């Protein structure tokens, strides 16, 4: 279907027309910083319903979110990885949605300020997230977390990290029983130059969104992959390739968007997990581009927030949620 009118109107009014990530890392980072104060003006002020504090483990900063209303409750714990192509972003990127999830589940959410490319290449970003996961698992008493109810969560590159964390955690006996689910919105799962043969017929999103789609196109992803120095054969980055691990994955909630080169990363990963017997749930947004929910004021952003909460509830409390 064509782009949703809500997106086109926002794109013209706020972005001044079509905008796609391109350029050098310095240019991409500068543009990301320039748009941040504009987005901040559109976002509601942080509510008083969530208490936050910051810490670090082995030099990796993180921010803890905990709903004020859950004073004495032991809560699930989400380890959050922000988006930005592994090149941009920090603890402010997903602050609004960290609060939405913390308040709406309710849950402790711990957002990871992992190191960025091109200064630090893969697997630094994954290692940083795993360090924070391990710290949180071993120190739940510090923030009132439930060691039996962890999940990983993120969008775009952060969604890729959420799946990458799971792929590692399921092979660590001291951690794997804690992980109950993965929430991955617009995830990176598959390199366009190394799509497993069984999924090639359905993997068309890079061809359909090769140039000039909003936010990212194939060229954007080529830049991110180049500066992260990823290998298309690396199963620790592209979890579609970790076939022997798929059957051990916890339930996975996926989000994809029509006008997104990463659309079929989610679709292929869902097929792979289902083939391995893993429960999945998938929300698809027709007529919308990659990571549209970063922009407040679009009706679909509110829809996404509600669906994300339902997806996380389904991961943590499957018997209380609708079937996938």
C-alpha positions in Angstrom: 0.0 0.0 0.0 1.2 3.6 -0.3 2.7 5.5 2.6 0.2 6.4 5.3 -1.0 10.0 5.0 -0.1 10.5 8.7 3.6 9.8 7.8 3.7 11.9 4.7 2.1 14.9 6.5 4.6 14.6 9.4 7.5 14.1 7.0 6.7 17.3 5.1 5.9 19.4 8.2 8.6 18.3 10.5 11.5 16.9 8.4 10.9 19.3 5.4 10.5 16.3 3.0 12.1 13.0 2.5 15.1 12.3 4.8 17.4 9.3 4.6 20.6 8.6 6.6 23.7 9.0 4.5 27.2 10.4 4.6 30.3 9.9 6.8 30.1 8.7 10.4 30.8 12.3 11.5 28.0 13.7 9.4 25.5 11.0 10.5 26.4 11.7 14.2 26.1 15.5 13.7 22.7 15.1 12.1 21.5 12.8 14.8 22.5 15.4 17.4 20.9 18.2 15.5 17.5 16.6 15.3 17.4 15.6 19.0 16.2 18.9 20.4 13.5 19.1 17.8 12.2 15.7 18.8 12.4 16.6 22.5 10.0 19.5 21.9 7.4 17.1 20.5 7.7 14.6 23.3 5.7 14.8 26.5 7.7 15.8 29.6 8.9 12.7 31.5 6.3 11.7 34.0 6.9 11.4 37.7 5.6 7.9 37.6 9.1 6.4 37.0 12.2 6.8 39.1 15.6 6.7 37.3 19.2 6.4 38.4 22.4 5.7 36.5 25.4 3.5 37.1 28.1 1.7 35.3 29.7 -1.7 35.1 33.3 -2.0 33.9 33.0 1.5 32.5 29.7 0.8 30.6 27.1 3.4 31.6 23.5 2.3 32.1 20.2 3.9 33.3 17.7 2.1 35.5 14.0 2.8 35.3 11.6 1.7 38.0 7.9 2.6 38.4 7.3 4.6 41.5 4.0 2.8 42.2 5.7 -0.6 42.5 7.3 0.3 45.8 7.9 -3.1 47.3 7.2 -5.3 44.2 9.7 -7.6 42.7 9.5 -6.8 39.0 10.6 -8.3 35.6 13.8 -6.8 34.2 14.2 -5.6 30.6 17.7 -5.0 29.2 17.3 -2.3 26.6 19.6 -1.6 23.7 19.0 1.6 21.7 19.0 2.0 18.0 21.2 4.1 15.8 23.0 1.7 13.5 25.5 1.0 16.3 26.9 4.4 15.3 24.7 6.9 17.1 22.6 7.2 20.2 22.9 7.1 24.0 20.8 6.9 27.1 18.5 9.7 25.9 17.5 8.0 22.6 14.8 5.7 23.9 14.1 7.4 27.2 10.4 7.9 26.5 9.8 4.3 25.5 11.9 3.0 28.4 9.5 4.9 30.7 6.4 3.6 28.8 7.5 0.0 29.2 8.6 0.5 32.9 5.3 2.0 33.8 3.0 0.0 31.6 4.2 -3.6 32.4 5.3 -2.7 35.2 8.9 -3.6 34.9 12.4 -2.5 35.7 14.1 -1.4 32.5 17.9 -1.0 32.3 19.1 0.9 29.2 22.7 0.3 28.1 24.9 3.1 26.8 27.1 0.8 24.7 30.1 2.0 22.9 29.6 3.1 19.3 31.2 2.6 15.8 33.4 3.5 14.1 35.6 3.9 17.2 34.5 0.5 18.5 33.5 -2.2 16.1 31.5 -5.3 16.6 31.3 -7.3 18.9 32.0 -4.4 21.3 28.3 -3.4 21.3 27.2 -6.9 22.1 29.8 -7.4 24.7 28.8 -4.2 26.5 25.1 -5.3 26.6 26.0 -8.7 27.9 28.1 -7.1 30.7 25.1 -5.1 31.8 22.8 -8.1 31.6 25.2 -10.2 33.7 25.5 -7.3 36.3 21.7 -7.0 36.5 21.2 -10.7 36.8 23.7 -10.9 39.7 22.5 -7.7 41.5 18.7 -7.8 41.3 18.4 -6.9 44.9 19.8 -3.5 44.1 16.7 -2.5 42.1 14.0 -5.0 43.1 14.2 -7.2 40.0 13.0 -10.8 39.5 15.9 -13.0 38.4 13.4 -15.4 36.9 11.8 -12.8 34.6 14.4 -11.1 32.3 13.9 -10.1 28.7 15.9 -8.2 26.1 14.4 -5.4 24.1 15.4 -2.8 21.5 14.7 -1.3 18.1 16.6 -1.4 14.9 20.3 -2.0 15.7 19.2 -2.4 19.3 16.7 -5.1 18.3 19.5 -6.9 16.6 21.4 -6.6 19.9 18.4 -8.0 21.8 18.4 -11.1 19.6 22.2 -11.3 19.7 22.1 -11.2 23.5 19.6 -14.1 23.6 21.8 -16.1 21.2 24.7 -15.8 23.6 22.7 -16.1 26.9 21.1 -19.4 26.0 24.6 -20.9 25.9 25.5 -19.6 29.4 24.1 -22.0 32.1 24.3 -19.3 34.8 22.1 -16.9 32.8 19.8 -18.9 30.4 17.1 -19.7 32.9 16.5 -16.0 33.5 15.7 -15.1 29.9 12.0 -15.3 29.2 11.7 -13.4 26.0 13.0 -11.0 23.3 11.2 -7.9 22.0 12.8 -6.9 18.7 11.4 -4.0 16.7 12.8 -3.6 13.2 15.6 -6.0 14.0 18.9 -6.7 12.1 19.0 -10.5 11.7 20.2 -11.1 8.2 22.9 -9.7 6.0 21.6 -8.9 2.5 24.6 -10.6 0.9 24.1 -13.8 2.9 20.4 -14.7 3.0 19.9 -18.4 3.7 18.6 -20.0 0.6 15.3 -21.1 2.1 14.4 -17.5 2.8 15.5 -15.9 -0.5 12.1 -16.0 -2.1 10.5 -13.9 0.7 13.5 -11.6 1.3 12.8 -8.7 -1.0 12.9 -5.7 1.3 16.4 -4.5 0.3 15.4 -4.5 -3.3 12.1 -2.7 -2.7 13.8 -0.1 -0.3 17.1 0.2 -2.0 17.3 4.0 -2.3 15.4 7.0 -1.0 13.1 5.4 1.6 12.5 7.4 4.8 15.0 7.2 7.7 17.2 4.3 6.2 17.6 2.6 2.9 20.1 0.0 1.6 22.8 2.6 1.4 22.3 3.5 5.0 22.7 -0.1 6.1 25.8 -0.4 3.9 27.4 2.5 5.8 26.5 1.0 9.2 27.8 -2.5 8.3 31.0 -1.0 6.8 31.9 0.9 10.0 30.9 -1.9 12.4 33.2 -4.1 10.3 30.7 -7.0 10.4 31.2 -10.2 8.5 28.1 -11.4 6.6 28.9 -14.9 7.9 29.0 -13.9 11.6 26.2 -15.8 13.3 26.8 -13.8 16.5 25.7 -10.7 14.6 23.2 -12.2 12.1 21.2 -14.5 14.3 19.3 -16.0 11.3 22.5 -18.0 10.9 22.6 -19.5 14.4 20.3 -22.3 13.3 21.5 -24.8 16.0 20.6 -22.3 18.7 17.1 -21.3 17.4 15.3 -24.1 19.2 16.6 -22.9 22.5 15.4 -19.3 22.1 12.7 -18.0 24.4 9.5 -16.5 22.8 10.2 -13.6 20.5 8.0 -10.5 19.8 8.8 -8.9 16.4 7.9 -5.7 14.7 8.4 -4.8 11.0 7.4 -1.9 8.7 6.5 -2.0 5.1 8.9 0.7 3.9 12.1 -0.6 5.6 15.0 -2.5 4.2 15.0 -4.5 7.4 11.4 -5.6 7.0 12.2 -9.1 5.8 14.9 -9.5 8.5 12.0 -9.8 10.9 10.0 -12.0 8.5 12.8 -14.4 7.9 13.7 -14.6 11.6 10.1 -15.4 12.4 10.0 -18.3 10.0 13.3 -19.6 11.3 12.2 -19.5 14.9 8.8 -21.0 14.1 10.5 -23.8 12.2 12.5 -24.5 15.4 9.3 -24.6 17.5 9.7 -21.2 19.1 6.6 -19.1 19.9 6.6 -15.8 18.0 4.3 -12.8 17.8 4.7 -10.2 14.9 3.1 -6.8 14.4 3.4 -5.4 10.9 2.9 -1.7 10.1 1.7 -1.2 6.5 2.6 2.1 4.9 5.1 3.1 7.6 8.9 3.5 7.4 11.7 2.2 9.7 11.5 3.3 13.3 8.6 5.6 12.8 7.7 5.6 16.5 10.7 7.8 17.2 8.5 10.7 16.0 5.8 11.7 18.5 2.5 13.0 17.2 1.9 10.3 14.6 -1.2 8.2 15.5 0.7 5.1 14.6 3.3 5.9 17.3 0.6 5.6 20.0 -0.5 2.4 18.4 3.0 1.0 18.4 3.4 1.9 22.1 0.3 -0.1 23.0 1.3 -3.0 20.9 4.8 -3.0 22.4 3.3 -3.3 25.9 1.1 -6.2 24.8 4.1 -7.9 23.2 6.2 -7.6 26.3 3.3 -8.8 28.5 2.9 -11.8 26.1 6.6 -12.6 26.6 6.5 -12.5 30.4 3.0 -13.7 31.1 1.9 -15.9 28.1 -1.0 -17.6 29.9 -2.6 -14.2 30.5 -2.2 -12.9 27.0 -3.7 -13.8 23.6 -2.1 -16.5 21.6 0.4 -15.5 18.9 
